[in-house]
Amino acid sequence: MKRSIILLCLQAFFLSCACHGVQEVRTRPFPDTKIPGVIVEPHERMDYIADHYWDAYFAGDGLCDSSSLLGVRLPELEQAMANWCGLLGEMPLQNAQKAVGKAFDGMEARHAADTSQHVYTRFSEILIRYLYDPNSPMRSEDLYLPFVRKLAQSPWTAEDMRPAYRYEARMCAMNPIGAQVPDFRYKMLDGRVSTLYAIHAELLMLFFSNPGCHACKGIIDEVMGHPGIPERIASGRLSVMNLYIDEDIAAWKEYAPNYPDSWISGYDPDGLIRADRLYCVRAIPSLYLLDADKRVILRDAPTEKVLAYIDKTQ
């Protein structure tokens, strides 16, 4: 009897060690998405993969190893998230948003079935980092929108987080891709006042920047050093509206001569953008790309994405 009790205690100890990563735990590769053979059109196959990308993952075994989630090691899960976000970026926005909503539903259902794995919190943290973090090269407010709307409503969301998620959803819904942005006044260094809609060009890069900002300087150098950009600006096909939206106007005036002469540089004298009334600018720098009718092509987009789009229109 005493021997049986000792064996049981040893089994419990080793199980506890496994759950805390002391002993190697069983893991699995991130599962591939199996496409039915009847789906042959490339765009349909892409839609199917995006929609069902996480199905087999959420159906996997839950393990208590902090370095994995549902049995997939975190580096491999991060790579899977990056691959999925890259796929979403190649799809029509409506289809991609549908896939994001479906991923949330799968995450929520898995969490409801087994809350001990904290899938809801851990998976959300990874997705938010890829789609909403200002430093993510894959960030997209348009793709984050269906996810954060569900976060704001889910019974698994902590009550004190709901106001923050509702605010994020409201901000992400401002000026979505395809929408015509609101006009605004800006004031230039010489005191002249004009409006966004008074700028006429096939493409308009709207650049929110701050004086002395190293990341802003990096974007300026990258844009002006990109092949064909100075020529497109000179021809009038491309305009760059460089806008300061903070309050230290004296600092902006002192720094303004450092901006390229071919850019239109000004500040927001009415403070409407800073007050979140017209545009969602979560971090500086931030880039929008607009068409001739001031409709959003890209918003808060990485510089390389903006430049790639401009290259395609040549």
Rosetta blueprint (number, residue, H / E / L):
1 M L
2 K H
3 R H
4 S H
5 I H
6 I H
7 L H
8 L H
9 C H
10 L H
11 Q H
12 A H
13 F H
14 F H
15 L H
16 S H
17 C H
18 A H
19 C H
20 H L
21 G L
22 V L
23 Q L
24 E L
25 V L
26 R L
27 T L
28 R L
29 P L
30 F L
31 P L
32 D L
33 T L
34 K L
35 I L
36 P L
37 G L
38 V L
39 I L
40 V L
41 E L
42 P H
43 H H
44 E H
45 R H
46 M H
47 D H
48 Y H
49 I H
50 A H
51 D H
52 H H
53 Y L
54 W L
55 D H
56 A H
57 Y H
58 F H
59 A L
60 G L
61 D L
62 G L
63 L L
64 C L
65 D L
66 S L
67 S L
68 S E
69 L E
70 L L
71 G L
72 V E
73 R E
74 L H
75 P H
76 E H
77 L H
78 E H
79 Q H
80 A H
81 M H
82 A H
83 N H
84 W H
85 C H
86 G H
87 L H
88 L H
89 G L
90 E L
91 M L
92 P L
93 L H
94 Q H
95 N H
96 A H
97 Q H
98 K H
99 A H
100 V H
101 G H
102 K H
103 A H
104 F H
105 D H
106 G H
107 M H
108 E H
109 A H
110 R H
111 H H
112 A H
113 A H
114 D L
115 T H
116 S H
117 Q H
118 H L
119 V H
120 Y H
121 T H
122 R H
123 F H
124 S H
125 E H
126 I H
127 L H
128 I H
129 R H
130 Y H
131 L H
132 Y L
133 D L
134 P L
135 N L
136 S L
137 P L
138 M L
139 R L
140 S L
141 E H
142 D H
143 L H
144 Y H
145 L H
146 P H
147 F H
148 V H
149 R H
150 K H
151 L H
152 A H
153 Q H
154 S L
155 P L
156 W L
157 T L
158 A L
159 E H
160 D H
161 M H
162 R H
163 P H
164 A H
165 Y H
166 R H
167 Y H
168 E H
169 A H
170 R H
171 M H
172 C H
173 A L
174 M L
175 N L
176 P L
177 I L
178 G L
179 A L
180 Q E
181 V L
182 P L
183 D L
184 F L
185 R E
186 Y E
187 K E
188 M L
189 L L
190 D L
191 G L
192 R L
193 V E
194 S E
195 T E
196 L H
197 Y H
198 A H
199 I L
200 H L
201 A L
202 E L
203 L E
204 L E
205 M E
206 L E
207 F E
208 F E
209 S L
210 N L
211 P L
212 G L
213 C L
214 H H
215 A H
216 C H
217 K H
218 G H
219 I H
220 I H
221 D H
222 E H
223 V H
224 M H
225 G L
226 H L
227 P L
228 G L
229 I H
230 P H
231 E H
232 R H
233 I H
234 A H
235 S H
236 G L
237 R L
238 L E
239 S E
240 V E
241 M E
242 N E
243 L E
244 Y E
245 I L
246 D L
247 E L
248 D L
249 I H
250 A H
251 A H
252 W H
253 K H
254 E H
255 Y H
256 A H
257 P H
258 N H
259 Y L
260 P L
261 D L
262 S L
263 W L
264 I E
265 S E
266 G E
267 Y E
268 D L
269 P L
270 D L
271 G L
272 L L
273 I L
274 R L
275 A L
276 D L
277 R L
278 L L
279 Y L
280 C L
281 V L
282 R L
283 A L
284 I L
285 P L
286 S E
287 L E
288 Y E
289 L E
290 L E
291 D E
292 A L
293 D L
294 K L
295 R E
296 V E
297 I E
298 L E
299 R E
300 D L
301 A L
302 P L
303 T H
304 E H
305 K H
306 V H
307 L H
308 A H
309 Y H
310 I H
311 D H
312 K H
313 T L
314 Q L
